[in-house]
Amino acid sequence: MTFKITNDDVQAFQADYEKQPLNQVLERAVTKNGIRNASFDWHAQADNDPHFSIDLSTGEVSDQKQSGRCWMFAALNTMRHEMQAKFKLPENFELSQSYQFFWDKFEKANYFYENVINTAELPHDDRKVAWLMTTPQQDGGQWDMLCALIEKYGVVPQSAMPETYNSSKSREINEVLNNQLRHDAVILRKLVNDYGVEDERINQTRKEMLNRVYRILAMSFGEPVQSFDFEYRTKEDHEFHREANLTPQTFFKKYVGWNLDDYISIIQAPTADKKYHQTYTIEMLGNVVGGRPIKHLNLPMDEFKALAIKQLKGGESVWFGSNVSKYSETKLGLMALNTYNYEALFNTELKMSKADALDYGESMMNHAMVLTGVDLVNDQPTKWKVENSWGNKVGTKGYFVMSDEWMDEYCYQIVINKKYLSDELKAAQAQEPQVLAPWDPMGTLA
């Protein structure tokens, strides 16, 4: 049934609006100050002071600046926390995000070519092809994607490969690189359809394309370091240490020393299409062809939070993904459901279930951070300490407070060491994953 808005309807809406004197007061407040400022509730700040019963020492926060590398920063931060404690590194020590950024974009280009070739026989307006071409590559990623990079390329300290203009401000490199990849997709699709996917010209053309991509990235980020010397003074006694001629792989093995297979992704997706205690992967999502695949174990919220608490109690910080855009006050470093009371301001209803918000595009993971503390009252969490990667001028020197209720609604992923899983959960995680569509919300890149 078609419904058209009539002049009578508009006049009725106007009359209803104008008969409430409070509407004019609120109109002046909102037009002058904006929706967020007009709806801010100071009780949220009072309810979430930055003190925690479990509070890990993690040093200074990092700053991803004008780039979408939060997933990378958060993952490398969880690794440097242990390094700082073990080797008494200074609080401002960081692992190189620029090094990982280079290889991520290089590998994503090849992963894109792989998907272009595999879908070349589909029409260009097919949903999968259109999804690929919308964003051939981007800054974002997930935990398993960083593991794939480290397993292949290792890690280096930031001193060995510092930040550049383009690693800190990635808009320009993304614009050029995505242009290049779409240009190449036209050629690859034509080659496959003219000669078949097994034709030797496909791989030769692909290598030529990757050579161009390498050149673009090397000019933008600098060429990745192959060997380097690692020098530092310890935090407490200021002893000088130097180790010469390290490679990224030997540095990771000696100074990080993690078995990446021990760390797995747990998601909290209460949608009807995803059973709990089942594993999932996402079609066409990844970066390293032949590398570690995406794999998530879906758990109920109580089990999800219990694992995060167990890992924090064990002295390990927790990588997590959430929708930081929702009810988040950046300057104060506050994430709480009552931060902004939009419903009271506009006299409306906005509440959706977590499942409906995912299914209808109202919410999805868009940012990764690190849990470094939790406040427990009678063994139940009330708020969480969060290490962000937006520098030290927001929150409490860069640290945020997240209410437990906010976690319930807007946290979707954590990374947990398998040693904290029960035997039943280990068995569940070992299952073969079900494959989700490329556009599934659990495939969103932080």
N, C-alpha and C positions, 0 to 999 in steps of 0.2 A: 504494500500500500504506500502510495506517495503522499508525503506531507510537505506542504509549502508554508513558509512563514508569512503570515499576512500582516497588514498594517495594524489590524485590531490586536493581534498577538503582541506586536512590539509595544503598542500603547499600554497593554495590560502589564507587560514586564516593567515598563517605565513607572507605571503607577505603583506597582508593588514595591519597587526599589525606593521610590521617593516618599512613601508613607512611613518608612522607618528612619527616624532622625539619626540613629547611630550609623547608618550607611554613609551619610555625608561626612561624619567624623572620621570613619575608617577610610573613606576615599581620600581625604586630605592626608592622612598618615601614610597610606600605601603609595600614593602618587609622589609624595615628597621623599620617602625613605626606602621604598622598594618593599617587595613582599617578605623577604627574609628578615630584614631589620624590623619590620612592623609586627612580625609574628614570633620573634625570638622570645623564648621563655627562660628567664634567668634561673629558674629552679633546676633546669638541666645541668647547669654548671655547678650549682650547689650540691646536687645529688651525686656528682661524679668528680670529686676532688682527686688529685693525682697522688694517692697513697695506696699501696698494695701490700698484702700480706706475703705474697711471693713476688720478688722484684729482682730480676737478673741484672748484673752489671754488664753493660754492652757498649760503653764508650760513646763517642760523638756520632750524631746522625749524619748521613750522607745527603747529597742533593742531586737529583736526576735532572734538574733544571728544565729546559724546554724540550723534553724528549719523553717518549712513552716507555721507558725502560724500567718501570717499577718492579716488574717480575724478576728482572735481572739483578737490580739493586737489592731487593729483599732476599733473594737466594744467596747472593754473595755475602750479604750481611750475616746471615745465619752461619756461614762458614767462617767468617772473620772473627765472630764472637769467640769461638773456641780457640782460634789461632792467637788472639790477643791474650787470652788467659794462659795458654800453654807456653808461649814464647815471650810473654811480658812485653808485647808490642805496644807502641804508643796509642793513645785513644783515637787519634785521627788517622790511623792506618786503614787503608782500603785496598781491596782487590780491584783490578782494572776492569771497569765496566766497558770501556772503549774497546778493549781487546775482544771481549765477548760480542759486542755490538757488531764489529766488523764481520766476524765469522758467522753470526746469526743471519745477517743480511745476505752474505754470500751463499750460505746454505739454503736460505729461504728462496733465493732466486732459482737454484737448481730444483728445489722441491716444487716450485711453481711450474717450471718447465716440465717436470714429471707429470704433474696433474693436467697440464695443457695437452700433452701427448696422449695421456690416457683417456681424455674426453674429446679428442679431436674429431671423432666421428659424430658427435652430437651437434645439433645446430647451435649457432652462436647465441641464440636467445633461450636455449635450454636453461633451466634454473641453476644447474650446477656450473655451467660455463659462465653464466652471468654473475654468479657468486664469486667465482675465481677472478673475474675481470674487475669486479668492484674494488677490490684491494689486493693486488697481486702479492704485495708484502707490506708489513707494517712493523712498528716498533714493538708491539706487545708480544706476549708469549705466556707459556705455562711452565711449571716446574720441570716436567719431563723433557721439555725442549732445551732447557739449560743443561740438564744432565747429559743429553745427547751431545751438546757442544763440548762440555768438559771432557767427556769420554774420548772425544776425537782430538781436541785441541788443547786440553789442559787449562790452567789459569796462570795469570801473572799478577804481581803487585802493581798498583796504579803507578808507582814510580817507574816501572819498566815500559808502560804504554799509557801516558797521561791522556786527559780529556783534550779534545779539539773543538773548534767552533761547531763542526757538524755533528759530533757526538752529543754535545750539549744542546744544540738547536737543530733538530732533525728534520724540520719541515722541508728544507730545500733538497736534501738528499733523497727524501721519500718521494718528492715530486718528480725528480729526474729519474730515479730508479724505477718507479712504477710506470713512467712513460716508456722507458727502455723495455721493461718486461712485457707491456701490452704490445709494443712494436714487435717484439720477438715472437709473441704468441701468434700473431697473424702469419708469420713465416712458418712456424712449426706446424700449425694446423693445416696449412696448405701442403707442406711436405708430406705429412702423414696421409692426407687424403689423396694426394697424387701418386705416392710411391709405397705406402704401407709403413706400419710402425717399425718393421724390422729392417728397413732400408738403411745401409751404412751411412748415407748422407745425413740421417737424423742425428746420430751421435757426433759426427764431425761438425755439423752446424751448431749443435748444442755446446760443444767445447769452445767454438769461436765466440758464442754468446757469453759464456762464462768468463772468457778471457776479457771481454769488454767490461763485464760487471766487476771483475777484480780490479781493473784499471780505475773505474769510477770510484770504488770504495777506497782503494789505496790513496788516491788523490784527496779524498774527503776525510779519511780517518788517519792516514799514515799507514805504511805497511806494517802488518803484525810482526812483533818481535819474535825471533826464533830462539835466541839465547840471551842471557842477561846476567848481571851481578846483582845480588840482593844484599842491601846494606840497611842496618837499623840500629838504634840504641834502645835498650830495654827501658821500660817505663819507670821502674823504681830505682835501680842502681845505676842507670845510664851507661851500662856496658855496651861497647861497640861490637857489632857482629857483621861479618861479611862472608858471603859465599859466592864464589865465582862460577861463571859458565853454566848456569842452570838453564834447563829448557822448561817450557810451560808444563810439560808432563811430569818432569822430575820435581818441579816446584810443588805441584799439586800433591804428588805422592808423599813428599816429605813434610810440607808445611800445613796442608789441609788434611790429608790422610783418610778421607772418608771413603767408605764403600758405598757408592751412590745407589747400588741395588737395595741397600737397607732402607732407603727413604722412599715412601710411597705417597700417592695422592689420595686423599679422602675427600669426597664431596658430600654436600647436604642439599639434595634436590628432591623435594617432596612431591614432585609432579606425578600424575597417574601413570605415565609411561616409563617410569624408572622405579624398579623394585629396590627395596633396601637389601643390603648384603649381597648385591650383585655388582659386577664390574662392567665398566663401559669405556668405549673409545669413540673417537669422532672421525668420520670419513674425511679424508683429504686435509687433516690437521697435523702439522708437524713442521720440522725444519730440515733435519738431516735425513736424506734418503738412505734407508737401510739402518738408521740409528734407532735409539730408544723410542718406542712408540708411546703415545698418550694412553694412560690407563688410570681410571678412577674407580674407587670403591665407594658406593653410596651407602651412607649410614644415617640413622635417625639422629636428631639433634642432641639428645642426651648422650649418646655414645660418641658423637662427634666432639662435644665439649669435654667429655671425660678423658679422651685421648690427649687433647691439647693440655689439659691440666696435668695429666700424668707426665707428659714430656717436660713441661715447665718445672714440675717438682723434681725431675731428674736433672735439672740444670741446663736443659737445651731449649733455645728459643724456637719459635714455630712460624714458618712461612704460612701466610694465609691470603686468600683472595676474597674480595668483597665488593659491594657497590658503594664506594666512598662518596658518591654524589648525594646520597640520601640522608637528609637530616644531619648533615655534617657541617660544623662551624670550623673553618680552617684556622683562623687566627687564634682561636682559643684552644684548638686541638681537641674538639669535642664531637663525639658521635653518640647521639642518644635520640630515642624516638620522640621525646618531648622538646628537642632543641627548637623546633619551629612548630607552632600550632596553627597550621593552615586551615584546619577544619573549623576552629573557633573563629578565626579571622573572617573567613568567607561564609560561615554558616552553611557548611556543606559536609559531605561524607567522601572520604578519599581512601579509606582503609581497604586493602585487598589482602587476601591470603598470600603467603609466600609462593605457593604453587601457582596461583592465578597471576601473580606479578611476573613470574618467569614465563608462563604460557602466553601471556598477552603483551609481552615486550615492555612492561613497566619497570622491570629490574633485571639486571644481569651483572656478572662480575666485570669490573672495569679497573680494578686497582689491587695491587699486591703489596702487603706490608708484613711486619714481623711482630708476633706476640712475644713480649719480653717480661710479662708479669700478669698476675691475676689477684684479685682481692676475694678471699674466701671467707664466708660467714657461715658457721655450722657446716663446713665442707661444701657449701654451695657458692658458685661464682656470682658476684654482684657487678663487677666491672673488670676490665682488662686493660693492661698497659700495652701500648702499640708504638713500635718504632717505625716512623714514616721515612720517606726519602725526599722530603721537600725542604731540606735545610733546617737550620736551628732557629729561624726567626718566626716559626709558627709553633703553636702548642707550648709545651714546657720544654724549651730547648730542642724542639723537633719531635718530642714524644706526645702522643695523643692518648686520650681516655675514651674507651668504648664501653658503653653500658651493656650488661648481659642481654637485655631485651633487644638492643640493636643487633647484637651478634645473632640472636635467634632469627631475625628477619632478613638481614642483609649479608651474612657471611655464607660463602658457598664452597670454600675449599681450604683445606689445611694439608700440610706435609708432615708426616709422622714417621719416626723410626720404627721399623717393624718389631723391634724388641718390646715395644709398649703394647702390641696387639695380643689379644688372647689367641689361643690355638684355633678357636672357631673363626675369629676374624682373619687369621693368617690363611686358613683354608678358603674363606670367602674371597680374599684378595688374590688367591692363586687361580681362580676361575678364568676361563677364556672370556674376554670382554664382549658384550653386545655392541654392535656398531650403530652409532647415532648419526643422523643427517649432518652435513657440514654446518648448517645454520642453527643447530641445536644450541640453546643458551649455555650449556655446559662446555661448548666449544669456544666460547668467547675468550679472547686474549686479554689478559690483564696488562 
